[in-house]
Each structure stands twice: as structure tokens, then as C-alpha cells.
């Protein structure tokens, strides 16, 4: 009897083997995927936003969503999706990142970016770069091709050249709207004691002065307004002058393999001085991803987000307090609010849950799910 049962079991096992082998060959799980993005908080007030301006931002956000969605749909990684999505927004002068970066007090465009993946907690970032066309790609190169996490200034640019990244002249980043924004900020400086409003403003040059020479491929750009004005010029300018501390772009993604990733890129704060760096390139402040909790990208007044370690705080609340994503994110934004800071964040967990809280007038944001259902929002 025992021999008979063994033979019977072997026969049944033989019938199941092909299916089992097929399952083994496709061991990577194919689960739901999601992409969430933001284009900065502290947007123009709704009363001052024209229909043309609103559509321009919606189109920009939708284009970025579709690029990332295609990657995820085709089985690409969350890391690939967030980088590609950010690159689209870095190339769009509407957003304060890459081509749309704001000007420093001295009339330069200094950009920051970071990226992180949730499986092994690898991360990379750059800060204060002036000639790298897509800072988010440089951040990923730091993560994957160096032993470091954060590189800054000329060193980060040298590394980018050595990695063969796209290097441009500083003039590539010039846009008339951002330059005018700086001039307006300089003209309103009054308080000698204010760190953000110095007593002896330096008038910025119309274009960056000495183009940086490099061994890499170099491209020059033409001045661009970044937006065709609709209505009066004063009204059109408001889209760049309101919420000047909060311009950033970000993306968080969940891929079919169940991995999370987050990325953030920014031109920083208009009229910033002394090589100021905000939260965007700081892992745990502006960007964080961990498969065990969530992926987060922030936008807001960077000094507050650094002090509150906002991105990591959301994940930590989920990890230690065992509370859901939306509750953790809102509690963190409430903490920033209590400190006197403004801004928002986007966050995504491994189950595909989304949250996008903010305490500013608005936040350019959107998401797209596995079924292609998407939504783009600006106001509450």
C-alpha cells in the first residue's frame, strides 16, 4: 500500500510539474503599478490663474505622467519611471527644475536633485550644479556609479562629465520669466538684517556671464519665457512670482515587481545666496523610499523640510506607529505647519495607496494607475 501511494503521488507530481516549471520561470510577480508626481507647491492663487496658464500646467503634468506610465506598463522599474518622469519636467520651463530653474542672487541657475530606490535603500544626489542638463540623471549616476550619496558644485559637474552625461552651457537654463522674477525680488529687498533680503543686492546679468567649457557634449539655449502670457503681463508674471520658495518637481512610483522609488529635482529658491541648498537633494528631507513603508517626494520651504526630516518622517510614522500612509503624511505636514513652514508632499506605499497633502494655496500634482486612469490637480 505504501509503495502504491508513493507511485500515485509521483504521478500527480508529474502532472503538476509543467505548471510549476512555468511559475518558476516567471518568478517575478506582476502586480499593480502606480505613478504620482508633483510640480511644486505654493502655486499661483486661483483668482489669478488664467485658463490658458492652468491648461499649460495640466498639459505639462500629463505629459510627464504618460512617459512614466509607459515605462511601468512595459515592465520597467520604478527607478526608471521616476527618472524619466522628472526629466520631462526638467526640460519644461514651466517648472522650477532644469530648464525652468530660478536664478540665484548673483544671476546663476544652481540646481539640486536626488533619487532613491526602496528595495536596497540606495540613493544619490547632486547639489549646486550649473551645467548638467538633467540633474536627476546625475543624481542617479552618483547612486549607481560612485561610492557616495551626495556630490556638490564643481565636483558633481566633473563627475557628470566623466559619466558622459549631457552637459550644456549655463545660458541653456536662461528663461526671461525667471530672470524677471529675480529682478522683481531684487527690487523689493529692504531689510539689511534679513538673510533672504540682503542690503546690497547685485543686479543679475541678463544671461549667465562666462559659459562653462567642458569636454562633454555642449549645447546652448535660446532665452525663453517658459509660458505664452495670457492677459496682462503683470498677471502672467504672477505665475512665477507667487510661492517663490516652493518650486520643485517630484515623482514616486510603484512597479510591477513591487518596488518603490522616489525622485526630486529643483532650481531652489529665487534670489538664494551663499550656495544655499534646500531639502530636495537631502535624503530623508526631500526624498525617501523604502519598500517596507513608502516613497516620498516633497516640495516646500526647504529649510523647514530639512529641520523636520519630512520624507523620512512619513516612513518612520508608518514603521513605528503602524499607521496608514495618509495619516502619517498628514501628521508630518501638520508638524511643518506648526513650525511655520509651507509646502506639501506626494507619497505612495507598496499597496498602491496614494496621498498628496499640502498646506499652501495649491500644489501641482497628479497620478496615474495601472488601468490608465489618471488625474491632474492644482488646488485643494
Secondary structure, DSSP 8 states (H G I E B T S, - for coil): -HHHHHHHHHHHHHHHHHHHHHHHHT-S-----EEEEEEEES---GGG--HHHHHHHHHHHHHHHHHHHHHHHTT--HHHHHHHHHHHHHT-TTSSSGGG----TTS---EEEEEEETTT--EEEEEEESSBS-HHHHHHHHHHHSS-SEEEHHHHHHHHHHTT--B--GGGG-BHHHHHHHHHHHHT---TT-SSS-SS-----SS-SS----SS-------B-SS---S-HHHHHHHHHTTTT---EEEEEE-TTS-EEEEEEE---TT--TT---STTSBTTTEEE-TTSEEEEEEE-HHHHHHTTHHHHHHHHHHHH---HHHHHHHHHHHHHHHT--EEEEEEETT--EE--B-SSEEEEEEEETTS-EEEEEE-
